[in-house]
Amino acid sequence: MTAKPHLDGAHARRLLGQMIRIRLFEEKCAELYTRGKIRGFLHLYIGEEANAVGVMEALTADDSVVSTYREHGHALARGIAMGPLMAEMYGKANGTSGGRGGSMHVFDRATRFYGGNAIVGGGLPLSVGLGLAERMRSGRGAAVCLFGEGAVAEGEFHESLNLAALWKLPVLFVCENNLYAMGSAIERTESETDIHRKAEAYRIASQRVDGMDVVAVEAATRAALEHLRAGEGPQFLECRTYRFRAHSMFDAQLYRDKSEVERWKERDPIKRFADWSVAARLLHKTDIADLEKAAAVEVDQAVAFAEAGDWESVADLGKFVLMDKVPA
């Protein structure tokens, strides 16, 4: 494991607790999907928890977050309550988006969490707009955009980085490179597989980070934000990570060997950090057990919250979709 900056017990407990919450929430979602409680598409974040927790730990309440369709971990780490998030997965009216967004379109104004975007690369230009808005009102906030390496093949990636660099906008681009864009290995789709080098082409400060190391991600994010808030322009992080589950629940995973998945599981970010924290005497094994129990209770409560929620009234289905009257 890479060298760690100084941590205290409370910090270590918070990082580990957040990763465990995300893992148990995702595992419950997979179970509920097989039972027909959650429908549509479901893209799990299992294995990538260190990225969400490391990035969100470094943000302030003034920062905005734009995410992808694999956003449940981001949402939880950003502070969105688990109950409404689970209700949104169910499609219930007490969900974060009123049940209209589902798994891929989580939104929460209070935490400045602007999606959940189903279009690959679709969040990139949104983050540039948020960065421009922040610049125009002379704010201290940053626009943080998380996306997978598959988005790098989209035109929005290059257009967004170019404009952010030209205008020196306060945008932090975070590429969660899990090596497979759906079922396509990165070496089959990208001539340059070191994604951060693409940002360098736009003269954006960039670096590659171990995305399986929560503290490395947090440290890199804090450093990038410090430069960004000092007016040095956009920053770019490439977090090398790996999803342990399929691209989505419909994916047969015929494009990678099981042995490869097992090798990556040996670097499980939760186990690595838990073992390191115990060895460093920041946490005790009983602390880890307590965090797991608390997360399990929270997940059960979230499911109960979703189950108790109402479906949106049929009479309201046209709300926010159809206009009753054409403006004069």
C-alpha positions as CSV (number, residue, x, y, z in Angstrom):
1,M,0.0,0.0,0.0
2,T,1.2,3.5,-0.7
3,A,2.4,5.8,2.1
4,K,-0.4,7.5,3.9
5,P,-0.5,11.1,5.1
6,H,-1.3,11.6,8.8
7,L,-4.7,10.4,9.9
8,D,-6.4,10.3,13.2
9,G,-8.9,7.6,14.3
10,A,-12.0,9.7,13.6
11,H,-10.9,10.4,10.1
12,A,-10.1,6.8,9.4
13,R,-13.4,5.7,10.9
14,R,-15.3,8.2,8.7
15,L,-13.6,7.0,5.5
16,L,-14.0,3.4,6.2
17,G,-17.6,3.8,7.4
18,Q,-18.6,5.6,4.2
19,M,-17.1,2.9,2.0
20,I,-18.9,0.2,4.0
21,R,-22.2,2.1,3.7
22,I,-21.8,2.2,-0.1
23,R,-20.8,-1.4,-0.4
24,L,-23.8,-2.7,1.7
25,F,-26.2,-0.4,-0.1
26,E,-25.0,-1.6,-3.5
27,E,-25.2,-5.3,-2.5
28,K,-28.7,-4.8,-1.2
29,C,-29.7,-3.1,-4.5
30,A,-28.4,-6.1,-6.4
31,E,-30.6,-8.4,-4.2
32,L,-33.6,-6.2,-4.6
33,Y,-33.1,-6.1,-8.4
34,T,-33.3,-9.9,-8.6
35,R,-36.5,-9.7,-6.6
36,G,-38.1,-7.3,-9.0
37,K,-38.2,-4.4,-6.5
38,I,-35.8,-2.3,-8.5
39,R,-36.3,-2.3,-12.3
40,G,-34.8,-0.8,-15.4
41,F,-31.0,-0.4,-15.6
42,L,-28.8,-0.9,-12.5
43,H,-25.0,-0.1,-12.6
44,L,-23.2,-1.1,-9.4
45,Y,-20.2,0.7,-7.9
46,I,-18.9,-2.3,-6.0
47,G,-15.1,-2.1,-6.0
48,E,-14.8,1.6,-6.7
49,E,-15.8,3.0,-3.3
50,A,-12.5,4.6,-2.6
51,N,-13.0,7.1,-5.4
52,A,-16.4,8.4,-4.2
53,V,-15.3,8.6,-0.6
54,G,-11.9,10.1,-1.3
55,V,-13.2,12.8,-3.6
56,M,-16.3,13.8,-1.6
57,E,-14.3,13.9,1.7
58,A,-12.3,16.8,0.2
59,L,-15.2,18.9,-1.0
60,T,-17.1,21.8,0.7
61,A,-20.8,22.6,0.8
62,D,-20.2,25.2,-1.9
63,D,-18.9,22.7,-4.5
64,S,-21.2,21.2,-7.2
65,V,-21.0,17.5,-8.2
66,V,-21.9,16.1,-11.6
67,S,-21.9,12.3,-11.9
68,T,-22.7,9.4,-14.2
69,Y,-25.3,6.6,-14.2
70,R,-23.0,4.7,-11.8
71,E,-23.6,7.4,-9.1
72,H,-25.1,5.7,-6.0
73,G,-21.7,5.7,-4.3
74,H,-21.1,9.4,-5.2
75,A,-24.6,10.3,-3.9
76,L,-24.1,8.6,-0.5
77,A,-20.7,10.0,0.0
78,R,-21.9,13.5,-0.9
79,G,-24.4,13.3,1.9
80,I,-27.7,12.3,0.2
81,A,-29.8,10.3,2.8
82,M,-29.9,6.6,2.1
83,G,-33.7,6.4,2.5
84,P,-34.7,8.8,-0.3
85,L,-31.9,7.3,-2.4
86,M,-33.3,3.8,-2.0
87,A,-36.8,5.1,-2.6
88,E,-35.6,6.6,-5.9
89,M,-34.2,3.2,-6.9
90,Y,-37.7,1.8,-6.3
91,G,-39.3,4.6,-8.3
92,K,-41.3,5.9,-5.4
93,A,-42.6,9.4,-4.9
94,N,-40.5,9.9,-1.8
95,G,-37.3,9.4,-3.7
96,T,-34.7,12.0,-4.4
97,S,-36.1,12.8,-7.8
98,G,-39.7,12.0,-6.9
99,G,-39.3,8.5,-8.4
100,R,-38.9,9.9,-11.9
101,G,-35.2,9.4,-12.2
102,G,-34.5,5.9,-10.9
103,S,-31.0,4.5,-10.6
104,M,-29.4,6.6,-13.3
105,H,-30.8,10.1,-12.5
106,V,-30.3,10.8,-8.9
107,F,-30.6,14.6,-8.1
108,D,-30.4,16.5,-4.9
109,R,-30.4,20.3,-4.8
110,A,-29.5,20.6,-1.1
111,T,-26.1,18.9,-1.6
112,R,-25.6,20.5,-5.1
113,F,-25.6,17.0,-6.6
114,Y,-26.6,17.6,-10.2
115,G,-27.0,14.0,-11.5
116,G,-26.9,11.1,-12.3
117,N,-26.6,11.5,-16.1
118,A,-27.5,8.5,-18.4
119,I,-25.7,9.9,-21.5
120,V,-22.1,8.9,-21.6
121,G,-20.0,12.1,-21.3
122,G,-23.2,14.1,-20.8
123,G,-22.1,15.5,-17.4
124,L,-18.9,17.0,-18.8
125,P,-20.4,20.1,-20.5
126,L,-22.7,20.6,-17.5
127,S,-19.8,20.8,-15.2
128,V,-18.2,23.5,-17.4
129,G,-21.4,25.5,-17.2
130,L,-21.4,25.2,-13.4
131,G,-17.8,26.3,-13.4
132,L,-18.6,29.3,-15.5
133,A,-21.5,30.2,-13.3
134,E,-19.2,30.0,-10.2
135,R,-16.7,32.2,-12.0
136,M,-19.3,34.8,-12.9
137,R,-20.6,35.2,-9.4
138,S,-17.0,35.2,-8.0
139,G,-17.6,32.2,-5.8
140,R,-15.2,29.9,-4.1
141,G,-16.9,26.7,-5.2
142,A,-15.7,24.1,-7.6
143,A,-17.6,22.1,-10.2
144,V,-16.5,18.5,-9.8
145,C,-17.2,16.1,-12.7
146,L,-16.9,12.3,-12.3
147,F,-17.0,10.2,-15.4
148,G,-15.7,6.8,-16.7
149,E,-13.0,6.3,-19.2
150,G,-15.6,5.5,-21.8
151,A,-16.6,9.1,-21.9
152,V,-13.1,10.0,-23.1
153,A,-14.1,8.7,-26.5
154,E,-16.9,11.3,-26.8
155,G,-16.6,14.7,-28.3
156,E,-18.0,16.3,-25.2
157,F,-14.8,15.3,-23.4
158,H,-12.5,17.3,-25.7
159,E,-14.9,20.2,-26.0
160,S,-15.3,20.5,-22.3
161,L,-11.6,20.3,-21.4
162,N,-10.7,22.8,-24.1
163,L,-13.2,25.4,-23.0
164,A,-12.5,24.9,-19.3
165,A,-8.8,25.4,-20.0
166,L,-9.3,28.4,-22.2
167,W,-11.4,30.2,-19.6
168,K,-9.5,28.8,-16.6
169,L,-12.7,27.6,-15.0
170,P,-12.8,26.1,-11.5
171,V,-13.6,22.5,-12.7
172,L,-12.1,19.4,-11.3
173,F,-12.4,16.5,-13.8
174,V,-12.2,13.1,-12.2
175,C,-11.9,10.1,-14.6
176,E,-12.8,6.8,-12.8
177,N,-10.9,4.5,-15.1
178,N,-12.1,1.0,-14.5
179,L,-10.5,-0.3,-17.7
180,Y,-13.7,-1.3,-19.4
181,A,-16.1,1.0,-21.2
182,M,-19.1,-1.3,-20.9
183,G,-17.5,-4.5,-22.5
184,S,-14.7,-2.9,-24.3
185,A,-11.2,-3.1,-22.8
186,I,-9.4,0.3,-22.8
187,E,-6.6,-0.9,-25.0
188,R,-9.1,-1.7,-27.7
189,T,-10.7,1.8,-27.7
190,E,-7.9,4.2,-26.8
191,S,-4.6,4.7,-28.6
192,E,-3.4,6.5,-25.4
193,T,-4.4,4.4,-22.4
194,D,-3.0,6.9,-19.8
195,I,-6.1,9.1,-19.8
196,H,-4.5,11.9,-17.8
197,R,-2.1,12.6,-20.7
198,K,-5.1,13.6,-22.8
199,A,-5.8,16.4,-20.3
200,E,-2.2,17.5,-20.6
201,A,-2.8,18.1,-24.3
202,Y,-5.2,20.9,-23.2
203,R,-2.5,22.2,-20.7
204,I,-4.6,21.1,-17.8
205,A,-2.6,20.0,-14.7
206,S,-3.3,16.3,-14.3
207,Q,-2.1,13.2,-12.5
208,R,-2.8,9.5,-12.2
209,V,-4.0,8.2,-8.8
210,D,-4.4,4.7,-7.2
211,G,-8.2,4.6,-7.2
212,M,-8.2,1.6,-4.9
213,D,-6.6,3.7,-2.1
214,V,-9.1,6.1,-0.4
215,V,-6.4,8.2,1.2
216,A,-4.5,8.6,-2.0
217,V,-7.6,9.8,-3.7
218,E,-8.5,12.2,-0.9
219,A,-5.0,13.6,-0.9
220,A,-4.9,14.1,-4.6
221,T,-8.3,15.7,-4.6
222,R,-7.4,18.2,-1.9
223,A,-4.2,19.2,-3.7
224,A,-6.0,19.6,-7.0
225,L,-8.7,21.7,-5.3
226,E,-6.1,23.9,-3.6
227,H,-4.6,24.8,-7.0
228,L,-8.0,25.2,-8.5
229,R,-9.2,27.6,-5.8
230,A,-6.0,29.6,-6.2
231,G,-7.1,30.5,-9.7
232,E,-4.8,28.1,-11.5
233,G,-7.6,26.8,-13.7
234,P,-9.1,23.3,-14.1
235,Q,-7.5,20.2,-12.7
236,F,-7.7,16.5,-13.8
237,L,-7.4,13.3,-11.9
238,E,-7.3,9.8,-13.4
239,C,-8.3,7.3,-10.7
240,R,-7.3,3.8,-11.8
241,T,-10.0,1.5,-10.3
242,Y,-12.0,-1.6,-11.1
243,R,-15.6,-2.7,-10.8
244,F,-16.0,-6.1,-9.2
245,R,-19.5,-6.5,-10.7
246,A,-20.7,-6.5,-14.3
247,H,-21.2,-3.2,-16.2
248,S,-24.9,-3.6,-15.5
249,M,-27.3,-6.3,-14.2
250,F,-27.9,-7.3,-17.9
251,D,-24.1,-7.9,-18.6
252,A,-22.9,-11.5,-18.9
253,Q,-19.3,-10.3,-18.5
254,L,-17.9,-12.4,-21.4
255,Y,-15.2,-9.9,-22.1
256,R,-13.0,-10.5,-19.0
257,D,-11.6,-13.6,-17.2
258,K,-12.8,-14.4,-13.7
259,S,-9.2,-14.7,-12.7
260,E,-8.7,-11.0,-13.6
261,V,-11.6,-10.0,-11.4
262,E,-10.2,-12.1,-8.5
263,R,-6.8,-10.5,-8.8
264,W,-8.4,-7.1,-8.5
265,K,-10.4,-8.2,-5.5
266,E,-7.2,-8.8,-3.7
267,R,-6.9,-5.0,-3.8
268,D,-10.4,-4.4,-2.4
269,P,-10.3,-0.8,-1.2
270,I,-12.4,-1.5,1.9
271,K,-10.3,-4.5,3.1
272,R,-7.0,-2.7,2.3
273,F,-7.9,0.4,4.3
274,A,-9.4,-1.6,7.2
275,D,-6.3,-3.8,7.5
276,W,-4.0,-0.8,7.3
277,S,-6.0,1.2,9.9
278,V,-5.8,-1.7,12.3
279,A,-2.1,-2.2,11.7
280,A,-1.5,1.5,12.2
281,R,-3.6,1.3,15.4
282,L,-6.1,3.9,14.2
283,L,-8.9,1.5,14.5
284,H,-9.6,-1.8,16.3
285,K,-11.3,-4.8,14.8
286,T,-14.3,-4.0,17.0
287,D,-14.6,-0.6,15.4
288,I,-14.9,-2.2,12.0
289,A,-17.6,-4.6,13.2
290,D,-19.5,-1.6,14.7
291,L,-19.3,0.2,11.3
292,E,-20.6,-2.9,9.5
293,K,-23.5,-3.3,11.9
294,A,-24.4,0.4,11.7
295,A,-24.4,0.3,7.9
296,A,-26.5,-2.9,7.9
297,V,-29.1,-1.2,10.1
298,E,-29.1,1.9,7.9
299,V,-29.7,-0.2,4.8
300,D,-32.6,-2.0,6.4
301,Q,-34.1,1.3,7.4
302,A,-33.7,2.6,3.9
303,V,-35.5,-0.4,2.4
304,A,-38.3,0.1,4.9
305,F,-38.5,3.8,3.9
306,A,-38.7,2.8,0.2
307,E,-41.3,0.1,0.8
308,A,-43.5,2.5,2.8
309,G,-43.4,5.1,0.1
310,D,-46.2,5.9,-2.3
311,W,-46.2,5.6,-6.0
312,E,-46.8,8.8,-7.8
313,S,-50.5,9.5,-8.6
314,V,-51.5,8.7,-12.1
315,A,-53.1,12.1,-12.3
316,D,-49.7,13.7,-11.7
317,L,-47.8,11.8,-14.4
318,G,-48.0,14.7,-16.8
319,K,-46.5,17.1,-14.3
320,F,-43.2,18.6,-15.4
321,V,-43.7,16.9,-18.7
322,L,-46.7,18.4,-20.5
323,M,-47.7,22.1,-20.6
324,D,-51.3,22.8,-19.9
325,K,-51.3,26.1,-21.6
326,V,-49.2,27.7,-24.3
327,P,-47.7,31.0,-23.1
328,A,-49.2,34.0,-24.9
